[in-house]
Amino acid sequence: MRQGLRIGCVTGDREYSEPFLGRAPELARASASLDAGIGVVVAGPEGSGRSRFARELAATVDPELRARLRVGDDLARLRDEDVERWAAAVRSGAIVPIATASFRRSHPAIDELVRHKLLSSIVLGPLSARELQAIVEYDLGGRLAPTAVAELVPARGGDDIVALRETVAEAVQTGALVEHSGLWAVGEHGIRSDSARRRAFTRSGADIRLDSAEAEDIMDLLSLAPGLELRNAEAALAALERLPSAVEAAIELLEAFGYVSVERTSTRLQLTVRDGVDELLMPHGIGVFRRYRLANALVEVLSGIDAPRLSPAETISLARHGIDLGAPIAAEVLVAAARASLRTPRIVESLTFAAAAIDAGGGFEAELAMADAEARAGRNDEALERLVRLHTLETDDEKRARTLHSMSDYARDRSRRAAEVLDGEFLSRSSLSAERRDVLRGFRLYNLGRVVEAADLIRPALPSLTGLERAEGLFQVGVMELMLGHISDAAAALDESERSYLAEDADASHVHFVRANVNILRGRAAETLAVTRAIRDQVAAFGQPVAQAYIGWAIGTLIMACGSLTEAARELESSVDVLESAGIDRAGEVVRLDLALCLAQAGEGEKARRAVRRSSEHDDGSEPAVSGKTLLVEGWTWLSEGNREHARSTFLRAADVYASGGFFLPSLSALLDAARVGRPEELADRILALAAGMEGDYIDLVRLLIAALAAETSARSRPDGADAVAALFESAGAAAARIDNHLVAAEAFDRASSLYELSGAGRAAAAAARMRDEHLAACGLARTPSGVTGRSSVLSEREYEIASLAASGASNREIAAALVLSVRTVETHLQRVYIKVGVRRRAELGEALRGAGHHSAGSIPSRG
């Protein structure tokens, strides 16, 4: 067992202390203020890490400012007269402070300094669940098991970092957290933390329990039953013989001091512990007898309410505590709790609730809930066997249709075996409407890889669909429209699909992946990347790794489209690990192929082959989407190894396989890859015909690029026409850059540079080479995978030194003196630089140097 925990965080190649993790925007604003000579007040509640943030910020201060720097004042602890003197020192410029303050106390003198921009206020708000989990895992030096995530990391985030870290350290010390092969799990006796509970009641600086005995009951009750309706909380406290007037006063006190939030929905007032860390950790410190009394009161009150009137959170609380107490809970409530808990980090609880529902006589609904829970918990064979048994034994057509829908959902992610199990016999003799039968047939075809046939059945029936069937139908139609290159129709279907999933409180993470591909084609990859990252950080299903893995797949795809291949590979590899460990084999194989494609494009041919080999074991050729992508990866792998002819023929095979299944957009992309490798004039007509019915910025780029490629061969045999074709490639490069496709942009500018060089247009060749190198740098590559490599824009160390000094404003004579060269030598070097980077005058050097590489990263001598 580890004896100590780490207190830092490594991000990229820089090492930061813990407060910087998740605090990048605050850090940037604080640093900018100090650079401008403006002091900083770091505000936040107790436990938010404000003191450490202040100390670490001080360590980054420029030495010139350090003499006036004053660090460590806690303004909440100063007397009014001391604050006045402190503010006067700031106004006079005598000190530049880095101070801390709580949310509880403000002072007019401080407010005035902030108003007049003599002081900058940096507020440390709550961290997201992902950020909190990252802090814990860094401290532990390993990953948390999903069950440990549910016990330690609040799904809605929080700001009491100190309480969280103390609890983790205590759990390690007592053996409540144990490590196996780098994975930390909760031990058999569970987590016990008195310190977290104590901190929760003293965050205002005094123990809130001393002001109101009822306050402790309220906080404990809400931590055991998060999201409890106000009137139900009052009823439970009345069962504990607390007076209504005292309870009301305690709630007002807790709300005033920021301990509790009262949120109004359309039909209810809901009570919540304000900080997610406090809410999650407090139950670990509640004594056995006290927990028993509170749980009894909760179950007594909630059991007396009709199940439909309970919120999902209250349903889970009733099931959880009712089972613990051995109280009789209605099967209807247990089924609802099993389904609601699928949207929480506690997936194992869903199995418990579903099993209890079956024992309580919940019948079909309980069995179906159990199948969903088994699938989500990775018990895939058990889930499929249960669904098949339900479908076989059930006599009600509507219920049998619901098992088919569940199997369709299962088949999409996990195994096509679920689709193969289902034949058309039931559908042909069922009493379902013709539309429902067509939809279920469509779902089956979709999961067998026959996307276009599926959508042709589903699309006409959409108006009659409701609930999850409508959400799934819209999703599958959106995929089909994307495969046909109908971008607007695909986007509309996916947007409506997500709304339908959310209306049913169901997971829509798979929609984000497809939408990411749509937005790549619309030229919105970078914008979508920021939004998708935010979705992953805020996903309500935090603690369910599968949902995050799907969104991570979308993020990796977007990054790969933007050309940052190394970063994309990290995202995709993480998603593969999660999906495969959770038994999401079918989707995991496709993500693995995307990872292999990323590696091949980055020149990692052997790694790509290993990844494809894993996926190919399950590819029997019956799914064009999988077989086509496998061939696509193989083609890029050949290309990374320099075998252009094998690469071209493999890309053409991929295009044919895709087209055989109706995947016309992937077929178009594979044809373009073949054209980029060689003999594009043979493919131009086929590509343009296929693109004729498609839309989007990517399609416009395809048309530009194939026109340039088709004209390139003749231009190389007739140099007098090379300039015009080079200009075409420059237009294609600019179009690719507009949609953040840096890989294609680099290749297009590379070809332009080569053609300009051929025609003798040296400056134009250098300018195009500089653009190529800018886009290659964005990809993290040294060369283009399929280009021809024109003139180099790389400067020698000496050229870079001279150019940098010239760009900073130094004259030729000043540069010569600084570097001990003759003025003529400086002039000669600068002329070579101008040619290499494609500029004509000194004023253009600064911009050009940002994209030009150089042979050494050595330092540049300073002027004077």
Disulfide bonds with the S-S distance in Angstrom:
none
